[in-house]
Amino acid sequence: MKKVISLLVHRLSQALLEMIFRTFYNNSKRVLLVALITFCCSNNLLADYTINAGVTANPATIPALLNASGTINIYGTMAINSNVTFTSASPLTIYIYGNNGQIIWNSNNTLALPAGSTITYVNNPSAPPGLVFGGPQSASKILQIGSIKYAAANDNSSNVVFSFDQINSIGGTATIDASTGTPSVCYGSPASLSANEKLPAGTNYYIQWASVSGSFSDNNTVSASTATVNGIPAGQDTIYCTLYANSGGSNYFPIGTDTVFITVKSTPVAPTASVTQPTCSTATGTITVTVQTAGETYSFDNGATFQASNSKSGLAAGSYNVIIKSTGGCNSSATAKTVNAQPATPTAPVTSVTQPTCAVATGTITVTVQTAGETYSFDNGATFQASNSKSGLAAGSYNVIIKSTGGCNSSATAK
């Protein structure tokens, strides 16, 4: 991806320069315009070093070329006549242009570029000479990138990854472009990854994903070009994608790396919630969620709908899955809560009275039992007892009430 962006900026800069000159010069100055455009768009102003068409440059004898850092444009010939090691501490981006741009090895030597450097053929990517060997096709004519013997004139054994012909066949060094379809995910959710590789035909390769703490659904395989990553902590994480290639030997070499940035949003923990159960006078219940973070929303129907309030009333008897949604749109796991049925209220008591007699001065009231476990009041609810019968009652009027096991009182029956 970085390489593509660099090339786009490079070409857009050319277009911008041309537009500027067309703005400031009219047709009567066409000759001057053409000359200026040719000079500016030859990329001398856009590269750290440019080898122009028809020019042969030996890095070993040109300090400005040997010490270049950034971009090198080759329209002519870069000649390798001895071992050459570029001094830049950062990767070089080398463009080889048109039908004449080339790097030629005139002797059995090594051209060493900084790790991460790339070579791209531009304008005619399948036809330019590219990497060329002068004289015998020797395995000692080597392009080295970092510590990797990247290519040789005729060797792609266990010591060298590619031949010059293989590099020329794909218009430059191999590439890997990594991307994600889910640049922002909620904690605990997988992020999708994909990689597109550019390699010579027949190359054996695999793709390796890496991060500080993530785990990958597929890794170190060809099929890992499509994978997911789990277990990334909240925050931003960098996923590294490395292309390993082997074009003939037993060893695999890391020949390209790209990065993907994934933002992981915090997810609320499972809700803590309390239930206000229905009462004798209120048929429905209320669930109240403990607030974790301001701005969250709450669902009491397993995520079907959300509301700003952390409390939901008017709930009929049943089970409810409570979920919190963060301000970033991440849902917690569900907490199940149950609203009980409204407690039953006994009907007005059915009673019988045993009246005083000549021998017994007091009476007895007996209540017909409705439900086991109920208690009974014979003083209008002031006190309750387990027995459904009350004796020793003096003459007078008594209001009898039944209390259910749920604590609901019946209406009174006067006796």
N, C-alpha and C positions, 0 to 999 in steps of 0.2 A: 504493500500500500504506500509506504514512504517513497519508494522508487517511482511509482506512478505519479504521485503528487509532484515530486521533483521534476519529472519530465514535463508535466503539464505547465508548471510555473515557468520552466525553461522556454517552452513554445509560446506561452501567452506573453512572455516578456518580448519575444520577437515581434509578435503581432502588435503589441502596444507601441513599440518603437516605430514600426512602420506607420501606424495610424497617426502618431505625433508628427512625423515628417510630412505626411500627406496633408496634414492640417496647415502646416506653416509654409509649404512651398506650392506654388501654382504650376500649371503646365508649362509656362515659359521657362521654368527652372528645372525641367525634367532631368536633365543630365546630372545636375548637382544632387537632385533627390535620389536618383538611382545609386550614385556613388556613396551617399551617406547611408542609405539603407543597406547597401552591400557591406559597408564597414561595420555598422552597428549589429546587424543581424548575422555577421560571421561569428558572433558569440564571443568575440574578444572581450567585450564588456561584461559578459555573463559567466565567464569561466575563470578559474584560477590560472589555467594555462591552456592555450590553444595551439595545436599543430596544424597549420594551414595546408590547403591542398598544394601538392607539389613540393612540400617541405619534408625533409627527413630529419628527425630529432633523436638524438641519443641521450637518454636521461642521465647516463653516467657522466656526461660532459656538460650538462646544462643544469646548474643548481636550482634555477627557478622552477624547472620541471620536476626535478627529483624531490624538491621540498614542497611541492604543491600540496595544498590541503583543501579538499572540497571537490570541485569539478574540473575534469580534464576533457577537452574536446579534441578529437582526432579526425581531421579531414585528409591529412597526408599520412606519413609513416612514422611510427615510433619504433626505432631500431634497437634491438637488444643485442649488443655486441660483447657484453660481459655480464657477470652477475650484478643485478640491479635491485636495490632495496629502497623503496620509497620511505621517506622519513616521517610522514604524517602520523600523528597519534590517533587520528580519527579516520573512519572509512572514506575512501575515494569513490566518486561517481564518475565513471569514464564512459563517454559517448563516442562511438565510432560511426562516422557519417558517410553516406552515399556509397558510390561504387569503388572508391579509391582509399577510404580509410582503412588502416591496418596496423597491427602490431606484428613485427617480423623478428624472428629469432635467427640471426645470422651465424650463431655459434651455439655450442652446447652449454647454455647458461640458464639461470633462473631469474625470472622477473617476480619479485616479492612485493605484494600489495598489503596494506593494513587489513586486519580482520574486518569482515563486514563489507569490504569493497565490492562494487558491482560494475559490470561491463554491459552496455546496451548498444545494439546497432540501431541507427536512426535513419529514416527516410527510405532505406532500401534494406530492411533487416534480414532478408534471406539471401542477398546477393553480394554484399561487400566482402572483400578478402577476410576481414576480421582478424583471427589469429592465424598467422602464417609461419611456416618454417622455411628458412632459406637453406639450401643444400640438403644433406641427408635428413630423412625423417627419423630423428633420434628421440629416444625416450628421455634423453637428458636435456631436452628443450622444454622447460617447465614454467607454467604459470602457478605461482603459490599465492594463496590468499590466507592471511593469518598464518596458522601453523599447518594448514591443509595444502597438500600438493593437489591443486585443483584440476589441472589439465597438463597434458604433455603431447608432444607432436604425434606419437604413435603408441602411447601406453595408457591403458585404463585397467591396470592390474590392481592388486591389493594395496599398492603404494600410491596410486594416483586415481582420482575419481573419474575424470573424463579425458577423452582425446580432444585435440583442437577441432577436428571435424564435428564432433558431437556438440561442442559449444557453438560452432558456426551454424549448425543445423537449427538451433532455436533462437538465433539472433542475440547471443550474449550469455551471461551467466544464468544459472538456474535460479528460479525465484519461488517464494512461498508467500501468498497473501492470505492472512487470517482475518476473519470477521465474525461478528455475532449478530444474530437477529433479535437478541434480547439484551441490549446494553444496560438496561436497568431492570432488576428483579427484586422480589421480596425475599427476605432471609428465609432459607429453607426451601426455596424454589430453584429448579435447575435453570441454568443459562445455556442457550444453544451456541455451538461453535461450528465454524466451517473453515476449510482451507482449500485454496486453489494453488496447485503447484505447476510450474513450467519446467519440464525435464526433457532431455533427449529421449527418443523412442527406445524402448527396451530397457530403460533404467530400473533397477530394483531399488525400492525406497520404502521408508515408513515415516509417519508423522508423529512427533512427540509433543504432547501438551504438558505444561508445567505451571504451577502456581505455589504460593506459600502453603496454602492449606486445603485447596480444592481436591476433589476426587473426580475422575473422568470416566464416562461410560465406555469409552474406547480409547486406547492409547498404544503408542508404539506399533501401529499397524498401518497398512495401506488404507483400510476403511476408516481410520481415525480422522479422515478429512471431514467427516461429519460426526460430531460428538456433543455431549452435554457435560457440564461441570456442576457439581453439588458441593455443599459444605463450605462455601465462601463466607467469611464473617461479614458483619455489617460494615459498610464503608465502601471504598473503591479498591479493587484488586486488579493486578496486572497479570494477564494470562500470556505465557510465552509459548509460541508455536515454532518448533524447529523441524526442518526438513533434513532427513538423513538419507544419503544416497550411496549406492554401490553399483557401479556399472560393469563389474566383471570380476572383482576379487572377492575375498572373504570378509573384508572390513567395510563397515558403514561409516560415513563421514558426515558431520553436520555442515551443510553447505548453504543454509539460509535460515534466517530467523525473522519472525514478525511478532508483533504484540497486539493484544486486544485488551481494552479497558472495560471493566464491568463494575457498575455501581450496584451495591446490595443495600436495599432499604431495610430498616429495622421493622420487625414484625411484633405486634403486641403479644404478651404472654396470654395464656388462657384466662378468661375473665374470672374474677371473684365476684359472686353475686349472692344476694339474699332474697328470700321470698317472704312476702307478707301474704299469709294464707287467707282464704275466704273466712268470714266469720258468720255468726248466726244472723247478723243483720246485713252483711255484704256478701253477695253471691260470687264475686270474682276476686282474683288475687293480683298482686303486684310484684314484679321482679325489678330489683335495683342493682346496678352494676357499679363496682368500685372503680372510680376514674383512675386511669393510669397516666394519661398525658392529655393536656388540653387540646381540644380540636378533634379528638377522635369521635367516631360515630358508632352506633350500637345497633345490632340486629337481634331480634328475639324470635326469628323464624328461620334460623340456620343460614342466614346470609341472603335471603330472598329480598329483603328490604332493610334499609338502615335509617336511623333517626338521630337527631342531635342530642336528644335527652338520654340520660343514662338510666331512666326509669320507664317502665311500661306497665300501665294499670289496665284494669278491665279484662284480665286474662281468665278465660274459662278453664275449668279443670283439664289438666293434660300435661304433657312433657314438652319442654321448650329448649331448643339449642341456642345458646347465647354466644354471639361473636362480636369482637371489637375490630373495627377498621381504622388503621392509622391515617394520619393526614397524607401519607405517601401512597395510600391505597392498598396497604397490606393487611390481610385478614389474620386474626389469631385463630388458633384451634378453638373448637366449640366446647362450652361448658353446659352440661345438661342440668336443667332445673325442672322440678315438678310442682305444679299447682294442684293442691288437693281439692276434692269435691267439697262444696259447702256443707258444714255440719247440719245434720237433720234436726229439726225442732219437733219435740213431741206434741201431739194433739192435746187438747184440754182433757184433764184427767176424768176418768169415769170412776166414781166412788160409791161406797155404801157406808151407812152409818148404823152403828149399834148403839141404840139410845140407852140412857140410864134406866135402871129398874128400881123396884122398891128396895132391893138389897144392895144395888150398886149405884153410887151417886154420880158416876162419871160415864161418859160415852167413849166410843171408839170409831175412828174413820179408817176405812180400808180402801186402798187405791188398786184398781185393776192394772196389773203390770203390762206395759207396752213392749219394752225392750230390756233385755238383761243388762244390768249394770247401771241403770238409771237410779237417781236418788230422788227423795221426796220431801217436800216442805208442806207443813200444815199451818204455817204462820205467815203466809203471803210472801215466801221467799227469804225470810230473815235467817232461817236455819234449814239445813237439809239433813236427811238421815238415809241410811241404806235400806231400812225396812219400809215396806209399802203400807204399814199399818201403824196408827198412833192411838194409844189408849190413854185413859186417865184424863180425858178432856172434859173440862167443866162446861156447863151450859153456856152457849154462845155461838157466834158465827165464825167459821174458819174458811180461809181461802187456801185451797190445795193446789200446789204447783209441782210439775215433774221437771227435773233437770236431766238432759241427755248426757251421755258420756262425753260428748263434744262440748258441753257447757252451755247448751241452749235451753232456755226455760220455756215451758208451755205457757199458754194463758191460764189464768186461775179458774178453778171451779169452786164456787161458794157452797159451803155446807154448814 
